[in-house]
Amino acid sequence: MANVTMYGSAYCPYCLRARALLDELGSVYNYIPVDGEPLVRQEMTEKSGGHTVPQIFIDDTPIGGCDDLYALHREGKLEEMLGIGQ
């Protein structure tokens, strides 16, 4: 199973949607909240190149945010990347 990390915010509907999809697929992931944590948000931005949340990484590769996650799912690529359902 892939190593998944998501930086997010408790107040972000896109973060909730991304977490819901990962939960639905049975993926185990490390959720890192950025709320009130400027150093954590800076770390996220440096690693991903993005400043909005969520920022999602699969095996340390930045895949983007919620829309990108759902696009991979629609294309049938997400499950393979996560190493599930095989």
Buried (B, 14 or more C-beta within 10 A) or exposed (E): EBBBBBBBBEEBEBBBBBBEBBEEEEBEBEBBBBEEBEEBBEBBBEBBEBEBBBBBBBEEEBBBBBEBBBEBBEEEEBBEBBBBEE
